[in-house]
Every structure is written in C-alpha cells, then in structure tokens.
Amino acid sequence: MHNIKELKLWNKAISLTVDVYKATESFPKEETYGLTSQIRRSAVSIPSNISEGAGRNSNHEFRHFLSIANGSSYELQTQIVISNKLNLLTEETTAILLSQVDEIQKMNYSFQKTISNKR
C-alpha cells in the first residue's frame, strides 16, 4: 500500500479537482445536471481512483486504477475543451486547466512505468 498524502500525482489531482469546481461555479443552472455534473465527476474520479489503487494489495491492482484515473483525465480534457467552445470557460481558464491535466497525464504515465518496473 502507498501513502497517498505523499504521492505528488494524487496531490496535483486534488488541486485540479478544486480548480475545476471553482471554474464551473459560474456555469448556467441548466447545466447543473449536464456538463457541470459530468466535468466535476470526471475531475473527482482522477484522485479517487489514484487513492483507491494506492490502497490495493499489489502494484498490478494499483496500475489498473492508475489506468482508470488516466482515462478520466482524458474525459476531463475533452469536457474542458467543450466547455470552452460553448463559451463557458475563458481561454485563460481553459489553458490553465488543460495544462494541469497534461501534467497529471504525464506524471501518471511515468508512475505506471515505475510501478511496472518494480515486479
């Protein structure tokens, strides 16, 4: 098992999730059960899957949950772009969020490789 509080990847994913919540506060009320809910769930899924994997008994299981977190990051990336194209997110906010997502994706990939080499 891994201590998630010490995982840089998990901490960055938490920060991204908080930023996504703040960025979506101004979304229209009619999007509450649509895009707002979906983008927030994708963001929450990233650190949640990292932490669930960290609590598993093997690196194989951990890699599986890191893979799920990575899929959620790509889902979030798409939803951020859609939100921008619908003028729900500014170019600046979009760029900041996408940069965070990109960093998390790279870190996740590297971390999965590191865990794979620990067989």
TAZI-V830597 format. One record per backbone hydrogen bond with DSSP energy under -1.0 kcal/mol. NH is the residue of the N-H (numbers start at 1). CO is the residue of the C=O. Records with the same first field share a line. If there is no record, write none. Layout:
# TAZI-V830597
NH: CO ; CO
This chain:
# TAZI-V830597
2: 54
6: 3
7: 4
11: 7
12: 8
13: 9
14: 10
15: 11
16: 12
17: 13
18: 14
19: 15
20: 16
21: 17
22: 18
23: 19
24: 20
27: 24
31: 28
32: 29
34: 31
36: 31
38: 34
39: 35
40: 36
41: 37
42: 38
43: 39
44: 40
45: 41
48: 44
49: 45
50: 46
51: 47
52: 48
53: 49
54: 50
55: 51
56: 53
62: 58
63: 59
64: 60
65: 61
66: 62
67: 63
68: 64
69: 65
70: 66
71: 67
72: 68
73: 69
74: 70
75: 71
76: 72
77: 73
78: 74
79: 75
80: 76
81: 77
82: 78
83: 79
84: 80
85: 81
86: 82
87: 84
88: 83
89: 83
94: 90
95: 91
96: 92
97: 93
98: 94
99: 95
100: 96
101: 97
102: 98
103: 99
104: 100
105: 101
106: 102
107: 103
108: 104
109: 105
110: 106
111: 107
112: 108
113: 109
114: 110
115: 111
116: 112
117: 113
118: 115
